[in-house]
Amino acid sequence: MIALIQLVSLLAFSTCLAMDFKPPQPAEVMHAIGRTDSLPVTFQRALSPGKDFIPVPVPKSGDWLAVHHETGQTFADFVAAQPDKPDRRRNKIYIQPLGQFAEDRSPPLEMLQAFGAAYFVMDVAILPAVTITGSEITIRTNSFSGKRQLLTGDVLILLQQRLPADAFCLMAITMEDLYPHPSWNFVFGQASPKKRVGVFSFARYDPAFYGEERRKDYQTILLRRSCRVLVHEMAHMFSLAHCIFFSCVMNGSNHLQESEARPLSLCPVCLRKLQFSIGFDVVDRYRALLLFYQKAGLDHEAKWVSSRLKTILADDQER
């Protein structure tokens, strides 16, 4: 198997046999969350699924779980694996732009920075953009799309050379298309969690990439798509595996439609993993996300977080 972790998903050209995936039963889901009785009351409520979380759907032909065998990562599995955590020395997330991020066809970098900071409750910094020309990154033209592509392995080497001393991880983002090997058509991204670096592309989240017309709400669509892939891939750097328990931002995806079906939220299983690594206050985190969603015009997400906060704080509000 190629030694890489694919960010988002790869376009499935192989003739994989469909996996007989069955959504976990309620008892299996609660086992994945783990016992919560020793946790603070508000965190217990945050980990109680209730009506705010939808069970993972049965995969359709071509969906991620129809072609990838994944048994799921419970909270206990996650802890047993002894994942890397931010510490006093490495406690910052860095984002490295590659190439241009034109205002009229790219997600705003300052919005991505703000979202990452709210989502992970960590300091997130945007580094000065790297100019692709002369950067020793191999470039080719894709024979199918006619678009320029960057070789991901070269990008990872560049990132390793630029990794700040206080970085928990360094993630490159680009509006350029990517490929991991001459035999591959494209890849959404690639990462090396042990080396704390990764790269992923927003290029194929732009309707214009496929020759489609950009709608009036294009900027909101691109921002939501970019935010989704940003936190999905950053969460992988914290050793969160793909989720099979709920409809969750950590679900795997084989195509844009499946990716679009994922919420921006973490399910209770994945939320507990991330909180274990970072140690944030879950209420403060949801409040910061609510402010971001309201400012960004992501109304659906703002409504969901508002509902979740009411559930978590219900007893406190009644007193």
RAWOWO-V119041 format. One line per field, one symbol per residue. ss: DSSP state (H for helix, E for strand, C for the rest). phi: phi as a letter, one per 30 degrees, with the letter a starting at -180 (. if undefined). A space follows every 50 residues. Layout:
# RAWOWO-V119041
ss->???
phi->???
This chain:
# RAWOWO-V119041
ss->CCCCEECCCCCCCCCCCCCCCCCCCHHHHHHHHCCCCCCCHHHHHHCCCC CCCCECCCCCCCCHHHHCCCCCCCHHHHHHCCCCCCCCCCCEEEEEEECC CCCCCCCCHHHHHHHHHHHHCCEEEEEEEECCCCCCCCEEECCCCCCEEE EHHHHHHHHHHHCCCCEEEEEEEECCEEECCCCCCCCCEEEEHHHCEEEE ECHHHCHHHHCCCCCCCHHHHHHHHHHHHHHHHHHHHCCCCCCCCECCCC CCCCCHHHHHHCCCCCCHHHHHHHHHHHCCCHHHHHHHHHHHHHHHCCHH HHHHHHHHHHHHCHHHHHC
phi->.ddacdciacddcdcddddddbeddedddddddjdbdcdeeddeddcdeh cdbceddddcejdeddbbdbdjcdddeddddhddbdbdcbbbccccdcid bdedbbdddddddddddddchbdbbcdedcdddicicdbbcdddcicdbc ddeddddedddcdddcddabcdbaccdbbcaedcdabdlabbedcibabb ccedccedecidddddcedddddddddddededddedcidddcbcbdadc ddbcaddddddddddddedddddddddcidddddddddddddddddicdd ddddddddddddceddddd
